[in-house]
Amino acid sequence: MKPIKFILNVIWLIFCGIWMALAYVVAGIICCILIITIPFGIASFRIAGFILWPFGRTAVERSDAGAA
């Protein structure tokens, strides 16, 4: 990993990454408690992972994901 990405990730984590990730984790837990919203809860946990360490990661669209 390039040093600039590491520095940007640490700055992001300190200033707003932790709070946003915590909010997504709480939302994911609430969604998993409500049975019908479990897929949204799982997506919230994935988004929380991207928010914690965003620089250097890429979101890729998959053709086999989503509704049929």
C-alpha positions in Angstrom: 0.0 0.0 0.0 1.3 3.4 -0.8 2.1 5.7 2.1 -0.4 8.4 1.0 -3.3 5.9 1.1 -2.3 4.9 4.6 -2.1 8.5 5.8 -5.5 9.3 4.2 -7.1 6.3 5.8 -5.8 7.2 9.2 -7.0 10.8 8.9 -10.4 9.5 7.7 -10.6 7.0 10.5 -9.9 9.6 13.2 -12.2 12.4 12.0 -15.3 10.6 10.8 -14.7 6.9 9.9 -15.3 5.5 13.3 -18.6 7.4 13.9 -20.0 6.5 10.5 -19.0 2.9 10.8 -20.6 2.7 14.3 -23.8 4.2 12.9 -23.9 1.6 10.1 -23.2 -1.3 12.6 -26.1 -0.1 14.8 -28.3 0.2 11.8 -27.3 -3.3 10.7 -28.1 -4.8 14.1 -31.5 -3.2 14.1 -32.1 -4.4 10.6 -31.1 -8.0 11.6 -33.4 -7.9 14.6 -36.3 -7.2 12.2 -36.6 -10.4 10.2 -37.7 -8.9 6.9 -34.8 -6.4 6.7 -31.9 -8.9 7.2 -30.5 -8.3 3.6 -30.2 -4.6 4.4 -28.5 -5.4 7.7 -25.9 -7.5 5.9 -25.4 -4.7 3.4 -24.9 -2.2 6.3 -22.2 -4.4 7.8 -20.4 -4.4 4.4 -20.7 -0.7 4.1 -19.3 -0.2 7.6 -16.2 -2.2 6.5 -15.7 0.1 3.5 -16.2 3.2 5.6 -13.5 2.2 8.1 -10.7 1.9 5.5 -12.0 3.4 2.2 -8.8 4.5 0.3 -7.3 1.8 -1.8 -10.5 -0.3 -2.0 -12.8 -0.6 -4.9 -16.5 -1.5 -5.1 -17.1 -3.8 -8.1 -20.5 -4.4 -9.6 -21.3 -8.1 -9.8 -23.7 -9.4 -12.5 -25.0 -12.3 -10.3 -25.8 -10.1 -7.3 -29.2 -8.4 -6.5 -32.7 -9.3 -7.5 -33.3 -11.8 -10.2 
